[in-house]
Amino acid sequence: MIVGRCADYILRDTEGIDLVRIFVYADMESRIRRCMERAPQGENYTEKELEKHIRRVDKNRANYYSDFTLQKWGDKANYDMCINTTNMRIDDIVPHLGKMFF
């Protein structure tokens, strides 16, 4: 299993391997809430600070993806499945994905 930036592109021409390209996304409110829930004790960023950080990370990911693939990061055409985790816990989704594909 390869997870991360450009994995879908790196493995695009791979033959004989079961490959499922999944893009996971959520709305900003959910992403901020997850960051706050997972924050280490003593880390007290405001929602506005977290949103700014998330947007910066997304921009860096998009630039990285574009630089190496000449494609748009998050474009549904590059994936077999896109999953909106806005109203879901990611930990609850993983076992179902495993049953579907592996």
N, C-alpha and C positions, 0 to 999 in steps of 0.2 A: 504494500500500500504506500502510495506517495501522496502526501497532503501538503499543499502549500502553493506558493506563487509559481505560476507557469506550468504546473504539473499537467494540466490538460493539453498544453501546447507541446511540452517535451515528449509526451507519450502519444501524440496524434497519429503517428505512422507505425505504431507498434502492432505487429501481427501476432496472433496466437495467445494474446493475453486478454483475459476478461477485464475490460476497462469500463468504468462508469465515472463520468465527469459530473460532479455535483457542485453547484454554487449555492452557498447558504447566505441568506441576507435577512435583515430585520429593519423595522422602522427605527428612527433615531431615538424615540422615547424608550423603546425596549432595550436598545443598546446601552443607553445611559443607565437605565435601571440595573442591567446586568453588571455593568462596570462598578456601580455603587455597591451592589451585593457582594461582589468578589474582591472588593478593595481590601488590602491589608489593613489591619488595625492601625489607626493613627493617620491614615491617608484620607484627608477630608477635602476632596475637590468639590467645587460647586457643579451643578448641572451644566451651567454655561461653560465652565472650564473643561468638563468632560466632553461636551459636544465639540468644542474647538479642537480638542486632542483627537477625537474620533474622525473628524473631517480631515485633519492633517494626515492621519494614518491612511485613510481612504485615498487621499490624493497621492501619497507616496506609493501605495499599492498600484493605483491606476497608472502612474508614471512608469513604475518598474515593469509592469505587465506590457505596457505599450512599447517601451524601449526594447524589450527582448522579443516580443511577438509581432509587433506592428498591428496588433488588434486592440479592441476596446475591452478593458477589464469589466467583467460582469455582464457582457453581452450574452444573452440567452442562447444565441446561435453556437456558442463555444462549449455548451454543456448539454448533457443528456437530461439533467434534472436541475431545476432551481427550487430551493425550499425557503419559504418565508417563515422564519421562526419567531415572528412578532408575538404571537400569543402561545408560544410553546416553550418548554424547557428543552434545550439541546440534548441533555442527558436522556430525556424520554424518547427522543427521535432515533438515536443511534441504534438501539437494538432492532427496531423495525427496519431500518435501512439494511442492517446486516442480514436479516431474514430475507429481504427482497432480492439482494444481489449476491450473497455469498453463502 
